Amino acid sequence: MTKNENAYIVGIIAEYNPLHKGHAWHIQKAKELAGAKYCIAVMSGDFVQRGAPAIFDKYTRTAMALEAGADLVLEMPSIFAASSAEDFAACGIALLDRLGVVGSVCFGSECGNMEEISRAASILASEPDLYTAALKEQLKKGFTWPQARAHALSLTGDFDKELLDSPNNILGIEYAKALIRRKSPIRPITVLRQGSGYHDTGFSDVFCSASAIRKELEANASNGGEWLPASVLQGMPSFAGHFLEPAYPVFLNDFSTLLNTALLRMTAASDPLEQYLDVSDDLAARIRKELLSFSSFEDRIGELKTRQYTYTRISRALLHLLLGITDQEIMAGRAADYAPYARVLGFHRGASAVLSDIKKRGTIPLITKTADAGNLLEGTAWEMFQKDLFCSHLYQAVVSGKYHTHLKNEYTHSVVMKS
């Protein structure tokens, strides 16, 4: 490939938790809009941005992404995959940018208006005085960060309220902001989200949401019913059953005992909870107060939720405590430009030229074998990769314990390949 052929590769940043018909449509639409031959998906590993475990392991989700049309699936470093929208987006964009071969990035949004998304992103990227002052004022009044930022943006520019309230719009703005700050040549493209909204839990005639699928799967599991009901499969591509029948779903409360154990151990060791990502002094005090409630993961979130702390913020904070993700690790990861390596989870054999080109033109190591990482990485990159392994091994331990099965670990599980 030559430099101007980057346009033939489009990037997607996703979780596929799980992959549904809307995701499959998006992969094909992204290729169409970008005029791309290949699609590279940067995907969260075994824990996701809302502060929870992925419902299915990363290898199952990778196989489904490849079946849906992705040509290469890379894992987003775990410390950013389970972080704020800003860090999640910054990491995803950095990874695509540092590959050296991606011409565009395509994401869904509720507004479908790239011009409006870019305008909001420009304000956030430059942080003019009016915006900064308004943001500080709203935070002082006790509003959550998303509320304060939305208000500050509304004062700085004439934006539709939905632009600043809708989850995919917010992520889209963060993607565009990250591109601006990096001065990246990657072109942002947005597509109007089809079917159900991000948080909708009903089943749509067009595309249902991943939230609806997860809720239905968990409800069936709790009621002792068929774990993969027809209603779920109707919202997913026709090939879904092939990949999901042998898979092992897990839910947030499956990690309750591990969370309670971690909190007890940290407290006994006088380990300061405030050092962990998203854990403020006030939240740490509230966690200590409820230490011996031995609640489920979800119940702990309910006990800690206030007007100041959203459900997702608390869920992420507790997950960071469980996984041991600290403020110091995040700062080091940012200083290493978010994505100091690209770990391959799976690829289409027909896209081997893309892997070759990344090796030639990328600015970060490409890891296809876990055992080779020690020879390719050092410093912060090696520490981040070690955290990825820890997170996946913790996830695998919970799956193995719940289903009394033996799973391959990160050293014995091979890259997923599709012919």
Disulfide bonds with the S-S distance in Angstrom:
none
